[in-house]
Amino acid sequence: MSSPEATMKVRDWLVNAEGQCEARPSAREWGLIRDRYYFHEFLTEIVHLLGNASSEAEEWDYLPQIRTLVRKLITNSYWVQTQYREPDPKVGSSVLVLYDEIGYPLSVQNVVFLPGFVSSIHNHGTWAVVAVFKGQEKHTFWKRNPDNPHQIEQVSEKILNPGEILSFTPDAIHQVEAIGSEPALTFHIYGDTQPRSRFEFDLVRQAAKPF
């Protein structure tokens, strides 16, 4: 018997703390098309949605709805797809913050990775959603050793193409590599990051430090 992924094109994914990348239902784009859909409307809808959560720990329960709103944004907003900074070749990446306000509970940005760029191994300390506009990214997923939470082991990999959306639970651990011949341009939205919960992992030293 063929798998669901073989019979339909999966475009939405969820990564959990166990390093598993699971397919999730994707909203049909034709049902999301609007004559006008401005960036401020997207932010307002996200904030109102998260207002239903009784605590920050419950916000990631709304990832299905957040993914739908992100797809609605990338389906309708040409503007958001054209906002980015050219990366410094020495660094290999750039980040453009799309909205920033003191006390605002979200981080929203467009990120560019040059081909060959490889990130550190890290988690986000909050829920996150990433949508690919251009290029390709290979994400490697890890999980913590239950006997030593600073030690991690590789679990799986996923190559993301334009139009795909990847979401993360707060404890999901990953590493990103830009593959292919063109830069990878992606949209990122994060919840309110808890600094004490965000880590960078060192495979050589088998250690973790605040990120």
Secondary structure, DSSP 4 states (H G I P E B T S, - for coil): ---HHHHS---EEEE-TT--EEEE----GGGT--S---HHHHHHHHHHHHTT-SSGGGGGGGHHHHHHHHHHHHHH-HHHHT---PPPTTT-EEEEEEE--TT-S-EEEEEEE-TT-BPPEE--SS-EEEEEEESEEEEEEEEEETTEEEEEEEEEEEEE-TT-EEEE-TT-EEEEEEESSS-EEEEEEE----GGG-EEEETTTTEEEE-
